[in-house]
């Protein structure tokens, strides 16, 4: 068995867990009965998700003491200028 075959089988098994829970949620008799299954499926998907960093953390940003509500946007590697405000004092 090649490495890619083994990886494919592992991926299929992992996805299978979430799919089985999703099918049970879809077949639940009511929304209240399905809610914990949806939550479990969401947790499983996030636990199994592969995260690939798209930015670097080697960005140095400066801001003065009068600048407030600085929200860093990792995709732009800068502050979100639509959310900041500047005080007069």
N, C-alpha and C positions, 0 to 999 in steps of 0.2 A: 504494500500500500504506500503510495507516494504521500509526501507531506501535504500537498494540496487536497488529496482525497480525504486524508484524516481531518484536516481543517474543515472541509466541507461537511463531513459527518458530525463533527462537534457543533458547527454552526446550525445544522439542521436539528440536532437534539435540543440546543438552546432555544431556537425559534419554536420548536415543537412544544416546549413547556408553556410559553406565552400563548401560543395558538390554542392549546387545550383549554387554558383558563378563559380565553376570549370566547371560545365556543360555548363553554358553560355559562358565561355571562349572557350571551345572546339567547340561550335557551331558558334562562331563568324565568320563572312565572311572573315576576313583578320587578319594577325598578328598584325597590328596596332590597329584594333578594339578589339582584344583579350588582348593586353598588359595591359590596366588598370584593366581588370578583373582578370588577373593573379596576378597583384600587390595587388588587394583587397583580393583575396583568400589567398595569402601569409600573408598579415597582419592579416587576421582573424585567420588563423591557429596559428600564433605566439601569438596572443592575447589569444587564448584559450588553448595554450599549458600548460601542468603541468610541472613545473621545480622541479626536486628533486635533492637537493645538494648531490654530491657523495664524497665530500671532507670536511675536516674541515678547518676553517680559523685560527686555533690555532697553526700555524707553524711559527717558528721564523727562518729566514734565514739571514745570515750575508754575506757581501761582502766588499772587500776593495775598496778604492777610485780608484785604477787602473783598476778595472773590469768594463767593459762597455757593454751596450746592454743586460742587464739582463731581460730576459723574463720569467715570472713565469709560470710554467706548473702545473695547479691545480691537474691533475690526478696523477702526479708523486710527487706532493708536494715539488717541487724543481725548480731550474732554468733550463731552456733549455740550456744545455751546448754546443749544436751545434751552438748557435747563439751569444754567448758572445765572447768578445775579451778583451785582457789585454794590457794596455799601458805601455810604458817603464818608463815614468816619473810620 
